[in-house]
Amino acid sequence: MNARMMGLALSLAAVVAGCRQVDIRTAVLYVPAMTNQACVNVVLKALNTEQGISSPQVTVRQDSCTLEVRYDSLRHSLKNLEFTVADAGFAANDIPANVAAQQALPPECR
């Protein structure tokens, strides 16, 4: 391969690499107050409002009060996910729960 062809191939590779459309990652969210199915449902409903996240991409582990969330990092960040859960009324990792949302939770989740 001559130098011109090599340069063209490298340029094409750079363009293709720079056109990422999806970057799937997995985050673990610790949600200590997620102790029953009603609480899980509230958290899943909140996460489902986020574009690019759906229930099949969320694995709930009630025994450890954690969620594994697969998400597109070009659309979301870990902090976005944590704040979404916090805005639903549950502390997530180091983000405290939104107090007003927490007070509006079903009784079994308070």
N, C-alpha and C positions, 0 to 999 in steps of 0.2 A: 504494500500500500504506500503510495507516495505521500509526501508531506501535505499536499493540498487535500487529498482524500482523508488523511488522518485529522486534519484541522476541521473539515466538514463533519466528520463523524463525532468529534468531541463537541462541536457546537450543537449538533442535533441532540446529543446526550444531555447537554446542559439545559437546553430548552425543554426537553421532555421531563427532566428531573425538577425543573422549576414550575411545572404545571400540575403539581399535586392537587388533587381534588378531595382526597379523603386521607385522614390520618387517625386511624382507630386506635384508641388507648383504653386501658382499664384502670379505674380508680376504685379504691376501697374507702367507703364512708362509714365511720363509726357513729351510730345513732343510738345512744344508750337508752333512750326512752321508748324505743321501738320494741315493745314487749309483747304485743299480741297482734292478731291478724287485722284488727281494726286500724291499728297504728301503721302497720305495713301498707294497708290500702291507701291511707292518707298520703304517705310518702310516695308510693308508686304513682298516685294520681298527680301529685305535684311534679314529679320527674317527667311524666308523660306529657305535660304541657310544654316541655322544652323540645324545640325542633331537633330532630335527629336522634331522639332517645325514645325507646318504647320498651314495654315490659319484657319482651324476650331478651333485651339487652341488659336487664337488671337481674342479678341473682341475689336473693334474700337469704341471709343466714341468721335466723332469729336467735339461735343459741348463743351467738357471739355479738348480736345486735349490729351486724354489719351488712352493707350492701356492696356488691361488686357491680360497677356500672361501666358498660362499654359505651364509649362516646367518641364522636369525631372531634378531635382537638382543634380542627380548623373552624369549628362552630362554637365550641364550649371550652371551658377550662375547669380544672378541679374546683376552683373558688366559685365559679358559676353554679356548679352542682351543689356545693355546700350551702351557698346562700339560697338556692331553690328549696332545699330541705329545711333550712332555718326559717324561711318565710312561710313554710307550711306549719311551723310550730314546734319543730324538733331541733335540738342541737345536733350539729354534724361536724365531726372532728373537732376543731378548735373554734368553730363559729357558734355563738349562742343562739338559742331559739328566739324568734320574734315573739315578744311577750303577748301582744294582742292576738296573734295567730294561735299561740299556745293556749290562751284562755278560751278560744273558740273551738278547741278540739273536742271530740266526743269524750264523755266522762271517763271511759276506760283507757284513754290515752293521756290523761293529765296526771 
